[in-house]
Amino acid sequence: MGPDFEVIKILTELLDELDIGDYEIKLNHRKLLDGMLEICGVPPEKFRTICSSIDKLDKQSFEQIKKEMVEEKGLSVETADKIGTFVKERGHPLELLFKLKQEGSSFLENSASIDALNDLEILFKALEKSKCIGKVAFDLSLARGLDYYTGVIYEAVFKGGAQTTRATKTEVLVSVLGDDLTQAAELASELWAAKVKAEYLVNKRVSKHFDRAKESRIPWMIIVGERELNEGVVRLKDIEAAEESIIPRSRIVEELQKRLSS
């Protein structure tokens, strides 16, 4: 979920910087969509053609889509109505996720849906830590780009503006020793907000972090492991000087900025 988190986070930063007004990032998951269709009784060979119908819901009413699915694509009225109950679900990511994971949910009886919900829980918690989840809507009707997506599906909906990208030299690598994306998301987002050029890596192997820093010529590392989490600190490492300092977690952004400007 790391790459998906980073793309969504950067997208919100770009759209905020463009100051285009209100927007939202609509988000769904390919496996959740397939699981939904299976639960509703859609034959696997019709998944893609039914998805193409669902894809039109932002332009047509469900009654129009239902007519197409029944009269042109051969679904029963009962199956189409079941789809209708699902695709109307949208809302705050964590709130809707909680609803879909409650005991008795049809999604918990489908293995693909369970995988998708677990993926989305990791992603949503990371987005919450990075303070951009308020820009995201979990929308079960989203079916964009299914020929290209194998996991998370997302799109930005706004009234105008153009997207740009920026290339920068990374100043610090946020190294989380383990598998907790939320720790990386929170710390990296604080650094990005402070205009520090940061990237992150979540991996249990310490050597992977040092290899990444050396190969990418990143001068600083912020290292966070289980011990650091328990003590409320991080390790700040100067790669070139081979020096390391213990810094309180609450002061790391300020401290790094001082060292970068000196």
N, C-alpha and C positions, 0 to 999 in steps of 0.2 A: 504493500500500500504506500510505501515511501514515495515512489515517483508520482503517483496520483495525487498525494497530498501536496507535493511540491508544485506541480502544475497548477492545481486549484489555488494555492496560496499566491503564487506569482500572478495568476490571472486576476485575482482580487486587487493585488497591488497595482497592476497596470491600469485597471479600470478606475481605481480610486485616483491614481495620478492623472488620468485623462480628464477627470472631473466631468463625466458625461451625465451625471444625475443618477437616479435610482436604477439599479440593475439587480439581477439575481443569477446565481449559478444553479441551474437545474441539474439534478443528479439522480442516476439510477444505476443498476448493475445488470449486465447481460445475463448472468446466471439466474438472477432473481426474476427477470422477465421470462426466461425460458421455463423456470420452475412454475411461475404463475400460469403460463399457457398449459403446461402439463397438468396442473391441479384442476384447471377449468375443463380439461378433456379434449384439448386441441391435439390432433395427430401430429407427431414430430415432423412429418414431411410438409406440414402447413405452417410451421412456426414462422418462417421468414415472410411468407405472404401475408399472414395475419399481423405480423409486426409492421409491415408496410402500411397496413390499414391504421393501426394504432398511432403510427407516426404522423397521421393527419389530424390528430385530435386538437392541435393548437389552431387549426384553421376551420374545422368542421365540428358539428355537434356529435355527441355519441350516437344519437338516433340515426344520423347519416352514415356513420361508420358501421353501426350495427347492421343496417340494411345492406351495405357492401359485403360484410362478412358472411351474412346469411344467404343473400340472393346471388352474389357473384363468386363467393369463395367456398360455399357449401357447408358452413357451420350450422349447427342447430340453434334455434332461438335460445334454448336453455344455456348452451355454452357461451353464446354471445353475451347473454345477460350476466353470467358469472364473470366474464372479462370486465364488463361494465362496473361491477362492484369493486374490482381491484384498481382499475385505472383512474378511478376518481380519487384515490388516496394520494394526498400530498400534504406536506407540512414541514415543521421543524425537524431536522434530521434525527436527533436523538429521541425526540418524542414519538415520531412515527416508527422509528426502529424499535423502541420499547413496546409499542403496540403490536408490531408484527412478530415479536419474539415472546409474547405472552402465551401462557399455557392454553392450549386449544387452538392456536393459530394454525391454519392450513399449511403455512410455509414450513412449519417445524416437522411436517410429515414428508418433506421433499428434500433429498440430499443436496441438490444443486442450490436450492434456496437457502439451506442452512449454511453452506459455504459462503454464499454471497452476503448473508446477514452478518456472519463473523468478520468477513473482510470489511464491510461497511462500518461495523462497530469500531474497528481499529482506526479507520479513516476519520470517522466523525469525532472520535475522542482527540485525535491529533488536530483536527480543524478547530475544535473547541479550545484546546490549549493555545493554539496560535491566534485566538481571538478573531477568527474570520468566519465562524460557523453561522453567524447572523446573516451572511450574504448568500447562504446556501439553502436551497429547497429540495427536499427528498420527494421526487415525483415519479410515481409508478407508471405514468403514461409515457415517460421519455423513452423513445426507441430510436434515437439518432445513430447513424453510422454503424449499423450492426454488421456490416461487412468488414469493418475495421477493428471494432472493439471486441475483446475477449473477456473483459472484466467491467470496470467502472465506465459508465457513460455519462458525459456531462456536456453542457453547453451554457454559454452566457446569453442572457436575454436582456437587451437594453435598447434605448431609443436612438442611439446614434454614436458616432465616434469610430475610430479605427484602432486596431491593436498594433503595438510595436514590441520589439524585443531589444534587450540590451546585453552587451557582452562586457564582462568585468573580470578583473583579476581577483581571484579569491584571496582574502586576507586571513581567514581563520577556518579551520575545520572543526566542527562540533562532533566529537567522537563519543558516541554512547556505546559502552561495552555491555552488550546484551541484546535484547530484542524489543525494547520499549520505545516505539516510535514517538509516543506522546512526549517523552523527555526531550528528544531531538527537536520535535516540532515547536515546543514551547521556547526553548533556548534559542534556536535558530530564528524564530519569529521576532524575539526581542532584539536580536542583533540586526536583523533586516530593518526593523522599525527605527533603529538608531543609525541607519545608513552604513552599517558595517557589511562588507562583502563576505558573506559566509556561505558555506555549504555544510552538509552533515553526512554522517555515515553511522548506521546502526549495525553492529556486527559483534559477535562474541569474541572474535579472535583479535587480540591486540595488534598482531603483526599486520593485519589488513589495514588498520588505521594509519600506522606509520608508513606503510607502502603507499597508501593513497596520498598522504601529505608530501612525501618525497617525490613521487612521480608527477604530481601536479604543482610542485614547487610552492606549496602553501606554507607561509612562514610561521604561523601560529596554530596551536591545537588547544582546544578546550576538552579535557577528558573527564567523562562522567561514568563511574562504575557504581557497583552496589555500595561500596564503602563511602564513596563521596556522597551518594544520595542519603545514606544514613546520618552522615555528619553535617549535611547542609553546605557542602563545599564543592568546588571543582578544582581540577589541576590545570593550570595555564602553562603551556610549554612553548618555549622559544626554540624552534627547530634548529636554526643556524647556530645559536649559542649553546644549544644542548642544556638549557637551564629550565627549571620547573618551579612554579610557585603554587602554593595552596591559597585559593581565594574564596571568600564566602560567596555562595551562590547568588545572594542578593546584590553583590557588588561587581559581578564579573563584567557586565557590559561597560560600566563606567571605567573599570580598571583597564580593560582591553583598549578602549578608546584613548586613554592616556598614553598607553605604550605605543599605539599606532601613530600617535601624533608627535611622539618624542624623537 
